[in-house]
Amino acid sequence: MDIHNFLTAQGIKVDHFELIEQALTHSSYANEHGSKADNERLEFMGDAVLQLWSSAQIYPLNLSEGQMTRLRSQLVCESALANYSRQLGLNQYIRLGKGEEHSGGREKDAIIADALEAFLGALFLDQGMLAVDLILRQVITPHLQQAKEIVQGVQLDYKTRLQEVVQADSRRSLVYQLVSEKGPSNAPTFMMNAVVDGLVLGTGSGGSKKAAEQAAAKNAFEKLAK
């Protein structure tokens, strides 16, 4: 079965098949074949499409803004996207360079997730949101209710909440940095920063480093959730 048959089985007819091929072309393949038509630009488009589609599905669930943010981050994080791609069998159609193929690239979450985003971007550009909906309803919709119940029923700490939001984009990093330690040794006050990609997003204080980290995470999470 090739990608043509896959699309036919999904009930999708595309007008510009070169977009689909580009969506499934990893940079390693493009470099080996002297082509600039890899899937990175389409990945950018697909990420936006995915955020819009998932937000539209989550909005009617009557969750708070913070809960909607957490739910979306769970549904579209890298590991989730990679699992959707495997479920669809999309990873078998990715064009990889020889080196990447030999190093197990076809099973790497980052590559598989990026290819799914690029594929969604290509479908959107060629056929609009209806084609995207046909794909995503198969792999995301079945998880919506369960994920909603988890988000409503489990009170996560702010460090976990912030980590989930950051992990929605695998290229972002989160660290906590000690700003100061004041007061007597038996009752110190710590101040910590929550730093994402080198940018201080939140600051908090507490009687222990862990408490200060929680306060900094809460400060950062509330800013991101607005």
Disulfide bonds with the S-S distance in Angstrom:
none
